[in-house]
């Protein structure tokens, strides 16, 4: 599994880490790759140690774009447990890599993921556990979400669409300025 998360409470990482103990009970080979950095003596590291998950969770930071793509591509699913996201780049990156996504709809995530992810409530380890177990046991759903997420990123978040949006903003501004 993969997640993109800084070691800040709004990312909801503590709920995913808490969920890992139950996930491992059912899926012993499960490993969580965190694209982000943990504070050396922070609460997240303490939680991982307290739950004996040091060999089940790894952090990766300072990565090149190709390294990020490689980590997403080697994963089976991505979980974004955020309590708030301004936009949701991690979710978008995972979907663009064809990774089935489990996510909250906090902040900008709703716009990014649409209905092309397993939607979970925020601040709920139980919701994460249920969603991960369900998705891991359903290969057809994994494939469907993978395809739908990738298509959404290609259709909704591309340079042509961005250029048209900017063109509309500039045209409207020029029109208002002339009036």
C-alpha positions in Angstrom: 0.0 0.0 0.0 1.1 3.6 -0.6 0.1 6.9 0.9 1.4 10.4 0.3 1.7 12.1 3.7 3.7 14.6 5.6 4.0 14.1 9.3 1.2 16.5 10.1 -2.1 15.8 11.9 -4.3 17.0 9.0 -3.0 14.2 6.7 -4.6 11.5 9.0 -1.6 9.3 8.8 -2.1 8.1 12.4 -5.5 6.5 11.5 -3.8 4.6 8.6 -1.0 3.4 10.9 -3.6 2.3 13.5 -5.4 0.4 10.8 -2.2 -1.4 9.8 -2.4 -3.7 12.8 -5.7 -5.2 11.7 -4.8 -5.1 8.0 -1.7 -7.2 8.7 -3.8 -9.7 10.7 -5.7 -10.5 7.4 -3.0 -9.6 4.9 0.4 -10.5 6.6 2.5 -9.4 3.6 1.0 -5.9 3.7 3.5 -3.1 3.8 2.8 0.7 3.9 5.1 2.9 1.8 4.7 6.5 2.9 5.8 9.1 0.3 6.9 11.7 2.8 9.1 12.3 5.8 8.4 11.4 9.5 9.7 13.6 12.3 12.5 11.7 14.0 11.0 11.8 17.5 7.5 12.7 16.5 4.2 11.1 17.4 4.0 9.0 14.2 7.4 7.3 14.8 6.3 6.7 18.4 3.0 5.2 17.3 4.8 2.9 14.8 7.2 1.7 17.5 4.4 1.3 20.1 2.4 -0.9 17.6 5.5 -2.8 16.6 5.2 -1.8 12.9 8.8 -0.8 12.1 9.2 -3.5 9.6 5.8 -2.9 8.0 6.0 0.9 7.3 8.7 2.7 5.3 9.1 6.4 4.6 10.5 7.9 1.4 11.3 11.5 0.8 13.3 13.7 -1.5 12.3 11.5 -4.4 12.5 12.4 -8.1 9.3 12.2 -10.2 10.4 8.9 -11.7 11.0 7.4 -8.2 7.6 8.5 -7.1 6.0 6.9 -10.2 8.0 3.7 -9.5 6.8 3.5 -5.9 3.2 4.0 -6.9 3.5 1.5 -9.7 4.9 -1.2 -7.4 2.0 -0.8 -5.0 -1.4 -2.5 -5.1 -3.5 0.3 -3.7 -3.2 3.9 -2.3 -4.9 5.2 0.8 -5.3 8.9 1.4 -6.8 9.3 4.9 -6.6 13.1 5.0 -8.7 15.2 7.3 -8.1 18.1 4.9 -6.3 18.6 1.6 -6.0 21.8 -0.3 -6.0 20.0 -3.6 -5.0 16.3 -3.3 -1.8 15.9 -5.4 -1.1 12.5 -3.8 -4.5 11.2 -4.8 -4.1 12.5 -8.3 -0.6 11.1 -8.7 -1.8 7.7 -7.6 -4.8 7.7 -9.9 -2.6 8.9 -12.8 -0.4 5.9 -12.2 -3.4 3.6 -12.4 -3.5 2.8 -8.7 -6.9 2.0 -7.1 -7.6 4.6 -4.5 -9.2 4.6 -1.0 -9.7 8.2 0.1 -11.6 10.6 2.2 -13.4 13.5 0.4 -11.9 16.2 2.6 -11.2 19.6 1.1 -10.0 19.5 -2.5 -10.0 15.7 -2.6 -13.6 15.6 -3.6 -12.8 17.5 -6.8 -9.8 15.4 -7.6 -11.2 11.9 -7.0 -14.9 12.4 -8.0 -16.5 9.0 -7.6 -13.5 7.0 -8.9 -12.3 5.8 -5.5 -13.5 3.9 -2.5 -14.7 6.8 -0.3 -14.2 6.5 3.4 -15.1 8.8 6.4 -12.2 10.7 7.8 -10.7 10.0 11.3 -11.7 6.4 11.1 -9.2 3.5 11.3 -12.1 1.1 11.1 -13.3 2.5 7.8 -9.7 2.2 6.4 -9.5 -1.4 7.6 -12.8 -2.3 6.0 -12.0 -0.6 2.7 -8.5 -2.1 2.4 -9.8 -5.6 3.1 -12.7 -5.3 0.7 -10.5 -3.9 -2.1 -7.7 -6.4 -1.6 -10.3 -9.2 -1.9 -11.9 -7.9 -5.0 -9.6 -7.9 -8.1 -12.4 -6.8 -10.4 -13.0 -3.7 -8.3 -9.3 -2.9 -8.2 -9.1 -3.1 -12.0 -12.3 -1.0 -12.4 -11.0 1.7 -10.0 -7.6 1.6 -11.6 -9.0 2.3 -15.1 -11.6 4.8 -13.9 -9.0 6.8 -11.9 -6.5 6.9 -14.7 -9.2 8.0 -17.2 -10.4 10.7 -14.8 -6.8 12.1 -14.5 -6.4 12.1 -18.3 -9.8 13.6 -19.0 -10.1 16.2 -16.2 -6.6 17.2 -15.3 -4.7 17.9 -18.5 -2.9 20.8 -20.1 -5.6 21.5 -22.7 -8.3 21.8 -20.1 -6.0 24.0 -17.9 -5.2 26.3 -20.8 -8.9 26.7 -21.6 -9.7 27.5 -18.0 -7.0 30.2 -18.0 -8.2 31.5 -21.4 -11.7 31.9 -19.9 -10.4 33.8 -16.9 -8.3 36.1 -19.0 -11.1 36.7 -21.5 -13.5 37.5 -18.6 -11.0 39.8 -17.0 -10.3 41.7 -20.2 -14.1 42.0 -20.9 -14.7 43.4 -17.4 -11.8 45.8 -17.8 -13.1 47.2 -21.1 -16.5 47.8 -19.6 
